[in-house]
Every structure is written in C-alpha cells, then in structure tokens.
Amino acid sequence: LDWWQADRHCEQRFAQLLLEPQDSERGSLSELLQSHHIRGSVWLKERDSVLHRAKRRRGHTVPVLVFRDKTDTKYVKVLSDFPALPAVTACAHLQWDTRSQDIATIFSYAVPAFINEFQLRGFVDEEGFVRFALIVHGHHSPYLPVFRADGQWHHFCVTWQQDNGTWAIYADGKRRAAASGLCPAAPSAPQAISGQGTFIIGQDQDSLGGTFRAKESFSGNITDLHIWHKVLSAEHIEKVRSCWVVEQDLVFGWSSNALEVESTVQAVAMQLLCPGPVEECRVLEVGSSGFSYASCLQPLPFICHYSKDAYWQLRRAQLESRHALASRVNALAVRTVIPDSVFTSGVQDLNLSVALDTLDILARVLREGEVPMLEPSDLLAALQFLKQVSDLEIQEGDELEMLEQLGQYYMEVTELILEEQNTGTWSLISQVIRGPMAVVELCDRMVSLLIPLLSTERTKITIQHGNIGLHRVTVKNMWFGYGSLQRCLSSSAVSQDTAAPDGAQKYLGTSVGTAVISATLLSDQQEISAAVRYRLQHRAQVPAAGNFPVFSLVLLHVSPDAGGMWSTAGCSVAKSLPDSTSCFCNHTTNFAILLQVFEMERTTKEEFTLQTLTFIGCGVSFCALIVTFILFLVVGVPKSERMTVHKNLILALAAGEALLMVSELAKPRQVLCFLVTAFLHLFFMAAFSWMLVEGLLLWSKVVAVNMSEGRRMKFYYVTGWGLPVLIVGVTLATSFNKYVAANHCWLNVQSNVIWAFVGPVLLILAVNSLVLLRVVTVTVASARRRSKMLTPHSSLESQIGAQLWATAKPVLVLLPVLGLTWLCGLLVHLSIVWAYVFIVLNSLQ
C-alpha cells in the first residue's frame, strides 16, 4: 500500500505505522524483518514529524486527453479568448510517454504577429529525466531536468512575467528551474504576451492554428490544465498540485466543454488521486538498516505496531467476548460487515451505500437494546467501523441525500456508544483507546465528508441526535452532551494539579462541568486556526459535603491524540456566571470547562484575623530583630563565630519579614510584585540557610570537627548566602513564566516552583532536628554525670527533675534558633488553631 493507505490500515486496527527505530534498535529490527523474509524498503512513521495524522488525498474525476503515438494530426484546441498577458502561469498534470526521446510540444500559443509567442517543449535525456524548455516571443530557455521519465503522473507549472523576463518551472510542488532575462520588456520587444491568439495542446504551430509536424508532437496523457494571467505563489502552486483551483485571475479552467478535440484524440474520464501536501515519506532499508525517503504514493510493505499492553488488551477482548453485536448486525445485513476480530480486514467494498445500510442496522441494534451493555469487543468493533466510514472517499456523482443520511446515522451511533451505561466498558479498553475523546476526532473527520452538501444556495448543515450534534457553516461545530465522554474525562484525563489557591479551601473533587464542543475553521477545505468566543452552560453536580461549596472555573481544551489531556494555553475566561461561562480562545480545538469544587474551611472573619495577626507578628518580630542587631553592635559583644552567625541570621530574617509586610502593596504592579517575590524567596531561603549554619555550629561544638575557624566561616558564608542565591537563580532560569502566584506576591503554589522553597526548608529542618536530638542527648548525659558527682545521695525525684530540666532547657532555647517552630506549618491544614500557633511562635522567633 502507499503511505497514506498503510497508515490508515494500521489506524483502523487500533495500531500505528511502525515508528522510526532508535539507533540502538535499528540492527535488531532489520534482522527480525529479514528472518520473516521481508526485504527492500518498509514504510516508517517519523517521530515528531508533520505526518501525525493520515493525510486525506483528494479523488478528482477529470477528463484526460490521451495522445497515442506522435502524429501530425492529433491536437486539442482551447476555446477561450486570451487577453494580453504581462504575466502568466500554466499548470497541468502530465504522464510522459517514455518510448521516444524526440522533442515533444506540450502546448503552443500563437498570435498572427508571432507564431512562437508562448510554448512549452520537452524531451527525455540519456539519464532518464524529462527536460523542459520555455519559449516566449521566440526566445528559448535552456532545457533543464524537471522530473524522472518513469511513466507516472507528474504535476508541472511554468511561470513568466515581463518584468526582467523572470521565469520558473515547477514539478511535483518543487521549483526545478528559475532565471531572468527571458525576453524582458524593452522598446524593441512587446510588453506582454499578445492576446487573441490560438492555444493548441499537443502540437507545435508552424502557422496560426495549423501546420503540425509529427516529430515535434506530444505523446502521452495530459489533464487539469489551468492558465492564470499572473505568477502564482509557491503556496498557490502547492494547492493547484493538490487539485484545488485558484479562481482569482484564472484565464482558462480545465473543462471538456471548452476544448475542441480532434477525432483521433481520446478523451476519457479518470479518477486522479491528487497528492497530499507531503510527497516523500520515510522508509527503512531492511538490508542496510539505513533510512531514506520514497514517494508517498509508491506501494511498499509496511508493519503495524502495537504497544504490548494494547495488544494483550485487544486479545483479551476478543477471547472473552460473545461477539453479540457483530453477530446481530451481520445477520441483519445478510453479510459480514463487522468482522469478529479487529485484527482482520474490514469491509473490502465499503462505499457510501454499504456504509449507510450498515450504520442504519448498527443504530437500530443499539437503539432497541438488543445488546443491553456493550462488551469491550463490541465497542471496539463499532469504533473500527466508524473509523472506516470516516475514511471513505466520496466519489463525484454520489447522491447527496444519502450523504446527509449518513451523517444522521453516524451521529446516532456515536451518541449510543457514548451513553453513560458504557462508561465501564471504555475503561476496559483504556490501553487501546485513550478515552472516548477518540470519538470526537472521528466525528470531526466524518464532518469533512459532508462538504459536497454545501453550496451557494445551502450555506449550513445542522445534524443533531440526542446529546450530540454538529452545525456546519464555514466552521465545523460539534457538541457532546454529559455522558460517558464527560465521566471518563473527569476520572482519568483531568490533571491532578488541583491544589486550592490558599489554605482557606479544601479540595473536594473535579468534574467536566459542561458539554464538550469541537470547532474547526476551514478555508478551501483546508483546516486553519482562528480565534473563537463561546458560552457553555454548567451541568456539573455540586457535592453535598461541606457548607460552603465554591466553584473554581478553569478554562481548558481537550486533545484527542492524548486521550483527553487538558491545557489552558491560549484561552481565558471572558465572563463567569453561576450557570454558565463565556470564554475566549485564540485557536479552534475541542473545548470544555473543568469545575474544581472546594469547601470553604475558614470564614472571612477568620481569614481577616489571621492576616491581622500575621502583620502584627511580623512587625513585632522585625522590631525585636532590629533591637537585637543594634545591641550586638553597641554593647561590644566579643567577636566570635556564634555572634557572626547570629548577626547574619537576624539580617536575613528581618529583611524577609519587612518585605512580607509590604508585599500586598506591590500586588497591583506586575514587575514590582515579581521583584518582591524574588527577594522574599532569597531572604527567607537565606534565613533558613543561616538556621542550618546555626545547627552546624552547634554540631561542631558537640562533636569535634577537624577544621580551622577561618575555613569554617568561609564554609558558613557559602552555605548562608551562596546556596540561596544559587537556588533562586536556578528557579528563575527554569521557571521564569511560572514563578509568581496569581493572587499574591509569593511563589506559585499551583506549579512545582514552590518546591524550590519547601524542598530545601524541609531538608534543613530535618538536619536541625537531628542536631537538636544530638545536643539533647549530650546535655542529658552530661547533666547525669554532674548530678552523680555533686549530689550522689539525692532523691530519685530530684534526679528526674534535674534530667527533665536538662532536656527542656536546650529544646526551648534551640527550637527558635534552629527554625524548628516552622514545623507547625505542616499542621495548619488540620485546624485553624495550628494556624494561630504557627503565627505566634514565628512572631516570637
């Protein structure tokens, strides 16, 4: 099969075309293929390439002119009045007869004043290439190779403009030759190709409209000739190559009614399968284990690849199933339209009529409950048939009434398999199909089949069944009501990043709160992206738990490729009401609204009290720290390691608390808020680093450390200030756009940025806890020895009291110095009492 057919074949069987292997896998894969007698080239699907989806190639029925052999009689005259052409583009599909190497004239345009006014000629060279030459006003370009003489259909375009005599030749979408100076505008030359001439296909005119010579005639097939009085862009040439007609400035469009065909020239209707936008696809050369490219239209062997989990889930579904749905549908159809196994081929002769009848039967069986709940194999069989129908090639001449009925039945079957009773079945095939969002993609592909229904008289199509429908104008719109689609998305595909904005709310649950809609904008039947506004009605149920349910509205779009992953990229909430949300997105895709439900854990009064206590506590702590720092300077405390460490800790903590008190004032200004957040992160990180240094200093006093005082202080400074600078710098470099929270001048708790503070803090508190434990152990042991030496005959009660005081004294002194009071912050979510304790203890630090 060609690449598109191979990719479609695998996709219809819930697999994918073999991915390009890694370098380490290449040799073993080649050996495996050779052991199964596979040689030559095998199709591959490139990793992260532009061919993520199978490209639908357009079937195009056109009249083809067949010029058998080179004669002086066969010709076709274009019945069109040509204006003067200061610029021109001529394009056609061509199949070259490779039996002759003589020069052949593809077309010639003559006017009374000049016979060789505009002409295209070619021949096959010794290396097997077809060479083209363009003639304008009798001036001849060189013969240059444009495509191989392989007997296949090729597309060509030639362009010329009078300014500088610029010309170009394109073949199969690529520019093969270009230059200037081919009869440019000059006083001695015409300003443009003259009008009112005679255009002949297949012959060189030696007189106006006649005097042909067999040696210069064309032999082969030609179709789809179009002529414009302008130079088409490369983008437009690519469209023309794919059989899309560019209407603007068109002088002649291909039509059998506009041709005078000589009686010996055959004119036959042919289905021209137009190439997609990518003409070369990746292949693996089995013998050499190397990679190369080949024409995507070339039939080659291919391999369908399954993941291990998906393959065994498919196998299990086949072995454990009764195949009730397939049996019933096949019995009513009196033929096998749904195979028992998804690994076997589907309907070989599937066309519009067969698809319509089968969808009708399938909808009837599902609607009437003959299969009460779908088994995994039934659901897979239905999805496989829907895939086949969405890949149908609609032929010209198919009845439009049947096409519209096909859309009705397709939507009905889709609605029936998405019913809520089938939610469990979807979860049983989760490795094969990542959720029912796959149905959204299938419906989107099917909607493209309805394009022939649109015309100047009929500008829209509306099809609806139950909770699913589509509305088609220039935009494809689909909507999916609340059913298995929403249930599966809520339970499996929703991101778990559901932390509440602050400690005042407790997360209860997440659900898809609206219908899922899909929007696609088409231009010339090609998908483009555009901004879109829409309003979605809320349909989520509020959990009964809690007295203060709060909805957090998160605008999302859904990706079927990943089974329903969520993203807010390019989207924002325009207006939020209790029953609906209006949204704006700068692109078209699949949309829904996720509702995160929180329970209020604190009242407004409690929140205000906590904020007030925090401000007062920070103020008291700041004043105490400043006074302590001044006392250290004024009183003249002897210089020591301990005093230096204390001063640095006081400086870092005071700076952090001062910024914290004024951080609310910076919130309206984005840049200022960002700077405040960065310095808060730095100073509080520095404060904890110096608390770690306090712990290390204590450890050096308790356990002998072989390091000089000077070296110790250098290490302490690096730990106290260098480590915070490094942490803040790395965090800013890696998470610059996610650094600041939405509602506060502090680190973003909705992303991993918060761990750039919480992670080091937890590590420091753990180390200091070990230090405290060691200090208490040494202190208690020392107190016991002292007690035995000084008061050997004291009572048991006094000994216990002395040991308790020996334990409590270092704990009370060292808890704030080592920062261990911050451990209360881990308990804040349990009760508001712990929030008050946390604020009081850290105000007194």
DAVEN-V375146 format. One record per backbone hydrogen bond with DSSP energy under -1.0 kcal/mol. CO is the residue of the C=O (numbers start at 1). NH is the residue of the N-H. Records with the same first field share a line. If there is no record, write none. Layout:
CO->NH ; NH
This chain:
1->300
2->6
3->7
4->8
5->9
6->10
7->11
8->12
10->13 ; 15
11->14
16->305
18->45
22->25 ; 26
25->29
26->30
27->31
28->32
29->33
30->34
31->35
33->38
34->37
40->286
42->284
45->20
58->274
60->272
62->270
64->268
65->222
66->266
67->220
75->262
76->201
77->260
78->80
82->196
85->193
86->162
88->160
89->228
90->158
91->226
92->156
93->223
94->154
95->221
104->122
106->202
107->120
108->200
109->118
110->198
111->114
114->111
115->117
116->138
117->137
118->109
119->135
120->106 ; 107
121->133
122->104
123->131
125->128
128->149
129->125
130->146 ; 147
131->123
132->144
133->121
134->141
135->119
136->139
139->136
144->132
147->130
148->150
154->94
155->172
156->92
157->170
158->90
159->168
160->88
162->185
163->166
164->181
165->182
166->161
167->179
168->159
169->176 ; 177
170->157
171->174
174->171
177->169
179->167
181->183
186->189
193->85
198->110
199->78
200->108
201->76
202->218
207->210
210->206 ; 207
211->206
213->216
214->217
216->105
219->97
220->67
221->95
222->65
223->93
226->91
227->251 ; 252
228->89
233->237
234->238
235->239
236->240
237->241
238->242
239->244
240->243
247->250
249->229
252->227
255->258
256->259
258->79
260->77
262->265
266->66
268->64
270->62
272->60 ; 274
279->296
281->294
282->44
283->292
284->42
285->289
290->285
292->283
294->281
295->298
296->3
301->43
303->18
305->16
307->311
308->312
309->313
310->314
311->315
312->316
313->317
314->318
315->319
316->320
323->327
324->328
325->329
326->330
327->331
328->332
329->333
330->334 ; 335
335->337
351->355
352->356
353->357
354->358
355->359
356->360
357->361
358->362
359->363
360->364
361->365
362->366
363->367
364->368
365->370
375->379
376->380
377->381
378->382
379->383
380->384
381->385
382->386
383->387
384->388
385->389
386->390
387->391
389->392
395->398
399->403
400->404
401->405
402->406
403->407
404->408
405->409
406->410
407->411
408->412
409->413
410->414
411->415
412->416
413->417
414->418
416->419
418->484
419->422
420->423
422->426
423->427
424->428
426->429
427->430
429->433
433->435
435->438
436->439
437->441
438->442
439->443
440->444
441->445
442->446
443->447
446->449
447->450
448->451
450->453
451->454
458->455
461->472
463->470
465->468
467->481
468->465
469->479
470->463
471->477
472->461
474->522
475->473
476->520
477->471
478->518
479->469
480->516
483->487
484->488
485->489
486->490
487->491
488->492
489->494
496->498
502->505
504->601 ; 602
506->599
509->597
511->595
513->539
516->480
517->591
518->478
520->476
521->528
523->526
526->523
532->585
534->583
536->581
548->600
550->598
552->596
554->594
556->592
557->567
559->564
560->563
565->559
567->557
568->571
570->586
572->584
575->582
579->538
580->577
581->536
582->574 ; 575
583->534
584->572
585->532
589->519
590->558
591->517
592->556
593->513
594->554
595->511
596->552
597->508 ; 509
598->550
599->506
603->607
604->608
605->609
606->610
607->611
608->612
609->613
610->614
611->615
612->616
613->617
614->618
615->619
616->620
617->621
618->622
619->623
620->624
621->625
622->626
623->627
624->628
625->629
626->630
627->631
628->632
629->633
630->634
631->635
640->644
641->645
642->646
643->647
644->648
645->649
646->650
647->651
648->652
649->653
650->654
651->655
652->656
653->657
654->658
655->659
656->660
657->661
658->662
666->669
669->673
670->674
671->675
672->676
673->677
674->678
675->679
676->680
677->681
678->682
679->683
680->684
681->685
682->686
683->687
684->688
685->689
686->690
687->691
688->692
689->693
690->694
691->695
692->696
693->697
694->698
695->699
696->700
697->701
698->702
699->703
705->707
708->712
709->713
710->714
711->715
712->716
713->717
714->718
715->719
716->720
717->721 ; 722
718->723
721->725
722->726
723->727
724->728
725->729
726->730
727->731
728->732
729->733
730->734
731->735
739->748
744->746
746->741
752->755
753->756
754->757 ; 758
755->759
757->761
758->762
759->763
760->764
761->765
762->766
763->767
764->768
765->769
766->770
767->771
768->772
769->773
770->774
771->775
772->776
773->777
774->778
775->779
776->780
777->781
778->782
779->783
780->784
781->785
782->786
783->787
784->788
785->789
786->790
787->791
791->794
795->799
796->800
797->801
798->802
799->803
800->804
801->805
802->806
803->807
804->808
805->809
807->811
808->812
809->813
810->814
811->815
814->818
815->820
819->822
820->823
821->824
822->825
823->826
824->827
827->830
832->836
833->837
834->838
835->839
836->840
837->841
838->842
839->843
840->844
